[in-house]
Amino acid sequence: MGQRWSYSRCVYILESGGLYNIGRTHHLDQWLEQLRSASAHPISVFHVFQTVQDTLLERAIHALCAGDRVHGEWFRLSMRDLV
C-alpha cells in the first residue's frame, strides 16, 4: 500500500511521468487513491505542506510556476524549480 498521508489540510506536490501536480486537499490519502486509480503512470508524493492557508499557498505556488504549466495543475518543473 505504501506510506499513509493523513494530513487534514495541505498543499501537495506529486510527481508522475516527469510532470508535477500542485494542488490542495483536505484528504490526501483519498485524493491519491483516486488519482492513482485513474493514472496510466505511477504517482509519487514529492512534498506536502500542512497548512491552514492551503488556498493561499496553492495560488502562490501556481503563480510562481505559471510559465511551466502544462495543463491544469500539472507543471514541467526542474530540480532547480523544486528547491
C-alpha beads as a LAMMPS data file, in Angstrom:
LAMMPS data file: protein, C-alpha beads

83 atoms
82 bonds

1 atom types
1 bond types

-500.0 500.0 xlo xhi
-500.0 500.0 ylo yhi
-500.0 500.0 zlo zhi

Masses

1 110.0

Atoms # bond

1 1 1 0.000 0.000 0.000
2 1 1 2.797 2.465 0.773
3 1 1 3.003 5.470 3.048
4 1 1 -0.203 6.884 4.530
5 1 1 -0.777 10.647 4.308
6 1 1 -3.266 11.716 6.986
7 1 1 -2.959 15.494 6.631
8 1 1 -6.268 17.291 7.059
9 1 1 -5.432 20.497 5.110
10 1 1 -2.434 20.546 2.868
11 1 1 -0.817 21.614 -0.374
12 1 1 0.919 18.756 -2.173
13 1 1 3.416 18.324 -4.966
14 1 1 3.060 14.994 -6.745
15 1 1 5.294 13.590 -9.495
16 1 1 4.182 11.417 -12.383
17 1 1 5.834 10.807 -15.733
18 1 1 8.195 13.765 -15.334
19 1 1 5.388 16.207 -14.554
20 1 1 4.429 17.696 -11.194
21 1 1 0.900 18.178 -9.907
22 1 1 0.478 21.020 -7.420
23 1 1 -2.820 21.119 -5.579
24 1 1 -4.576 21.196 -2.248
25 1 1 -6.858 18.830 -0.424
26 1 1 -8.349 18.097 2.953
27 1 1 -7.975 14.327 2.464
28 1 1 -4.660 13.495 0.773
29 1 1 -4.954 9.711 1.149
30 1 1 -8.342 9.649 -0.573
31 1 1 -7.215 12.030 -3.322
32 1 1 -4.082 9.964 -4.007
33 1 1 -6.162 6.808 -4.262
34 1 1 -8.424 8.461 -6.867
35 1 1 -5.516 9.862 -8.882
36 1 1 -3.561 6.608 -8.824
37 1 1 -6.534 4.548 -9.968
38 1 1 -7.091 6.897 -12.951
39 1 1 -3.450 7.360 -13.988
40 1 1 -1.508 5.363 -16.545
41 1 1 1.741 6.314 -14.744
42 1 1 2.846 5.778 -11.144
43 1 1 2.258 8.816 -8.924
44 1 1 4.594 9.628 -6.052
45 1 1 4.450 12.277 -3.350
46 1 1 7.306 14.767 -3.763
47 1 1 6.367 17.105 -0.902
48 1 1 3.456 18.012 1.384
49 1 1 2.911 21.334 3.152
50 1 1 0.480 21.052 6.052
51 1 1 -1.178 24.459 6.472
52 1 1 -4.435 26.166 7.324
53 1 1 -3.655 28.615 4.492
54 1 1 -3.908 25.923 1.797
55 1 1 -5.800 28.061 -0.736
56 1 1 -3.378 30.973 -0.425
57 1 1 -0.283 28.757 -0.616
58 1 1 -1.569 26.811 -3.626
59 1 1 -2.309 30.054 -5.515
60 1 1 1.138 31.431 -4.695
61 1 1 2.929 28.302 -5.922
62 1 1 0.784 28.199 -9.081
63 1 1 1.681 31.860 -9.750
64 1 1 5.407 31.169 -9.269
65 1 1 5.243 28.199 -11.668
66 1 1 2.805 29.684 -14.209
67 1 1 5.364 29.702 -17.021
68 1 1 5.889 25.950 -16.601
69 1 1 2.207 24.964 -16.630
70 1 1 1.441 22.086 -18.998
71 1 1 -2.254 21.585 -18.263
72 1 1 -4.499 22.377 -15.303
73 1 1 -2.487 21.764 -12.139
74 1 1 0.302 19.892 -13.970
75 1 1 3.699 21.563 -14.407
76 1 1 7.017 20.665 -16.050
77 1 1 9.493 21.644 -13.332
78 1 1 13.244 21.258 -12.986
79 1 1 15.077 20.347 -9.793
80 1 1 16.106 23.996 -9.666
81 1 1 12.412 24.975 -9.563
82 1 1 11.732 22.500 -6.793
83 1 1 14.454 23.523 -4.332

Bonds

1 1 1 2
2 1 2 3
3 1 3 4
4 1 4 5
5 1 5 6
6 1 6 7
7 1 7 8
8 1 8 9
9 1 9 10
10 1 10 11
11 1 11 12
12 1 12 13
13 1 13 14
14 1 14 15
15 1 15 16
16 1 16 17
17 1 17 18
18 1 18 19
19 1 19 20
20 1 20 21
21 1 21 22
22 1 22 23
23 1 23 24
24 1 24 25
25 1 25 26
26 1 26 27
27 1 27 28
28 1 28 29
29 1 29 30
30 1 30 31
31 1 31 32
32 1 32 33
33 1 33 34
34 1 34 35
35 1 35 36
36 1 36 37
37 1 37 38
38 1 38 39
39 1 39 40
40 1 40 41
41 1 41 42
42 1 42 43
43 1 43 44
44 1 44 45
45 1 45 46
46 1 46 47
47 1 47 48
48 1 48 49
49 1 49 50
50 1 50 51
51 1 51 52
52 1 52 53
53 1 53 54
54 1 54 55
55 1 55 56
56 1 56 57
57 1 57 58
58 1 58 59
59 1 59 60
60 1 60 61
61 1 61 62
62 1 62 63
63 1 63 64
64 1 64 65
65 1 65 66
66 1 66 67
67 1 67 68
68 1 68 69
69 1 69 70
70 1 70 71
71 1 71 72
72 1 72 73
73 1 73 74
74 1 74 75
75 1 75 76
76 1 76 77
77 1 77 78
78 1 78 79
79 1 79 80
80 1 80 81
81 1 81 82
82 1 82 83
